[in-house]
Amino acid sequence: MPSFGIMTAPVHAGYDDIRRVWREADAIPEIEHAWLFDHLLPIAGDPGGPVFEG
């Protein structure tokens, strides 16, 4: 059986926003995992903008 997950980009978003998305995804049985990418700088938008380290 395939495994499905989500990737949330931790750029230009606050911790509460990321947590909200993960909690909503947790309510969907087909989504088995969630993860962040590991870039240290934003890869889109303002390069000086906020980013959470993966």
MIZAMI-903503 format. One record per residue (C-alpha): residue number from 0; residue in one letter; x, y, z. Coordinates in nm, 2 decimals. Layout:
// residues N
  seq  type       u       v       w
  NUM     a       X       Y       Z
...
//
This chain:
// residues 54
  seq  type       u       v       w
    0     m    0.00    0.00    0.00
    1     p    0.14    0.34   -0.09
    2     s    0.24    0.59    0.18
    3     f    0.14    0.95    0.15
    4     g    0.27    1.26    0.33
    5     i    0.30    1.63    0.30
    6     m    0.60    1.87    0.28
    7     t    0.56    2.21    0.43
    8     a    0.80    2.48    0.33
    9     p    0.90    2.66    0.65
   10     v    0.96    3.00    0.48
   11     h    0.75    3.32    0.51
   12     a    0.52    3.14    0.76
   13     g    0.50    3.13    1.13
   14     y    0.53    2.83    1.36
   15     d    0.16    2.85    1.43
   16     d    0.07    2.83    1.06
   17     i    0.29    2.52    1.01
   18     r    0.15    2.36    1.32
   19     r   -0.21    2.43    1.20
   20     v   -0.14    2.26    0.86
   21     w    0.01    1.96    1.03
   22     r   -0.28    1.92    1.27
   23     e   -0.53    1.94    0.99
   24     a   -0.33    1.68    0.80
   25     d   -0.32    1.46    1.10
   26     a   -0.70    1.43    1.08
   27     i   -0.67    1.28    0.73
   28     p   -0.60    0.90    0.77
   29     e   -0.43    0.87    0.43
   30     i   -0.16    1.12    0.53
   31     e    0.10    0.92    0.72
   32     h    0.39    1.17    0.76
   33     a    0.48    1.53    0.73
   34     w    0.82    1.69    0.70
   35     l    1.01    2.02    0.64
   36     f    1.28    2.08    0.38
   37     d    1.63    2.16    0.52
   38     h    1.72    2.48    0.34
   39     l    1.88    2.74    0.56
   40     l    1.76    3.04    0.35
   41     p    1.43    3.10    0.17
   42     i    1.43    2.95   -0.18
   43     a    1.14    3.17   -0.29
   44     g    1.04    3.53   -0.22
   45     d    1.25    3.76   -0.01
   46     p    1.59    3.59    0.06
   47     g    1.61    3.79    0.39
   48     g    1.26    3.66    0.50
   49     p    1.19    3.43    0.79
   50     v    1.28    3.06    0.76
   51     f    1.27    2.78    1.01
   52     e    1.57    2.54    0.98
   53     g    1.45    2.19    0.89
//
